[in-house]
Amino acid sequence: MENLTCPECGDKIVGRSDKKFCSDACRNTFNNKQNKTTTNYMRNINNKLRKNYRILSEHNFEGKTKINRLKLQNAGFDFDFITQIVTYKNGSQYFFVYDQGYKILDNDWVLIVKKTD
């Protein structure tokens, strides 16, 4: 049996012969380092989506609300981050962040809607 060492901390591995790390902490630390770039990118996008969702939800009290685009932008809404675009049969296009959506109207107005199944 060969002496295996932990790739994270260098300690001797005790236990099963196919064990790769000395502890869960070392395994997690190693994997977090490996996935850091991807994880940070996804975390930043998810944070922007959550913020957009929160802003739409806070302004959409009754399931359908008309609001000025500038008011959304001043609240921190980023129109570049959505989860879905839906084009209905009548040609109307709505941009969704999960179940909260919006449609761009004339004169810098935005119609916020909540999708129902």
N, C-alpha and C positions, 0 to 999 in steps of 0.2 A: 504494500500500500504506500503510495507516494504522499509526501507531506504537502498539502495544499495550503496556500496563503490567500487571504482575502484581497481581492483586487482594489478595494477601497482603502483599507487601513494597514494591510500587510500582516495582520495577526494570523496565527495558525487556525485553520478551520477544523473544528471538532464536530463529529457527527456522521451523517450519511455520506457515502462515497461520492454522490453526485451533487453535494451541497457546494454552492459557488461563493457564498459570503458567510462571514462569521456571525452576523446578526441581521435582523430586519432593518435596523437603523442604517447599517452599511449598505445593504441592498437598496434601500430607498434613496440614500444620498447619492450612490453611484448612478442610479437610473434618473434621478432628478438632474444631475449634471449632464447626462447624455441627452436629455430631452429639453434642456433649458431654452434654447432658441425657439423651438417650435412651441413650447408651453407658453413662453412670454408673448409670442405673437397671438396665439389663440386667446390667452387671458386678456390682452388688450382689446381685441375685437369683441369678445364676450362682454367686457365692461362697457364698451360703447353701445352695444345692443341693449344691455340692461338699463343703461341710462336713458336711451331713447324710449324704451318701453315704459319706464317710470314716468317720463315727461308726458308721453301720450296719455297714460292712464290717469295722471293727476289732472289733466285738462279735459278729459272725456268723462264727465260725470254721468251722463244719461245714455251712453251708448252711441251717441251721434252729436257732434259739437262742431261749430264753425269758429275758427280762430285765425288771427292774423299770423302770417308766416314769421314775421319779425319777433313776435312774442315767443314762438317756439324756439327760434334761434337764440334769443336772449336767455332763455331757460337752459340753453346748452344742447339743444337738439341738433344732431348731425344728420342731414338728409342723405348722406352717402352710405349710411349703415342701416340696412333693412334685411329681412329674412326671406321675403317673397314679393313678387309682383303678380297681381291678378288682373287680367283684362276680362271684363264681363261682356256678355253678348251685345250689349248696347254700345260697346266701344270704350266705356269708362275704364280707366286704369287706376288701380289702387296699389299703394305701396304698404306692405305690412311689416311690422316688427312683432312676430308671433301672432297674437290674435288682435292686436291694436293696429289699425291701418289708417291711411290718410290718402286723400285725393287733392291734388293741386287745383285750385280754382282760380278764376280771374282776379285781378287787382290785389295780388299777394294774400289771398285768403286760402285757408286750408280746411278741408272737411275731415274731421277725425271720426272714425267709425270703429265699432268693435265687431269682429267677425263672430257669427253664431253658427253653430253646426246644424 
